[in-house]
Each structure stands twice: as structure tokens, then as C-alpha cells.
Amino acid sequence: MSIYRRDSTNQLTARRAELADSLHKRLTQPTSIEHNGSRAQYAQATEAIKREIAEIDRELDRREGTPAQNRPFYVI
């Protein structure tokens, strides 16, 4: 069961837009800073954001009746 089942479609669409904006910012902003001879560098951890966007997409597809993709198909 998806954690997004209780959210409305409008809420999911808005959340997906926020996450896409966050991902874009994270990928386009600098990853290091230097001040007074000290330098700090941080990693661009985008995998969690990508997973959350994918989960929202799956929930929206489920609501539209679109079959899930990238899942194995088993013949029994």
C-alpha cells in the first residue's frame, strides 16, 4: 500500500512539483563553499528525492488505471 493513498490527486501533483523543483535546485547549485580559508563540500544525495517522485508517479498512474511499469511479469 502506498503512503500516498490518502492524499488527493491535487496534493500529489503539487508535492511532485515541489520535489522536482528541489531536485533541480540540488543538481544545479554549487556543491562546495569556501570562506576564510575553510572549505566545505557536501554530496548531492538525490536518490531519496528520485524515489519519492517515482512513488508519487506510481500512485497517480494507479489512480488513472495505467498499468505499473518496470515490474516483473510472472507466468505461472
Secondary structure, DSSP 8 states (H G I E B T S, - for coil): --TTTTS-HHHHHHHHHHHHHHHHHHHHS-SEEEETTEEEE-----HHHHHHHHHHHHHHHHHHT----S------
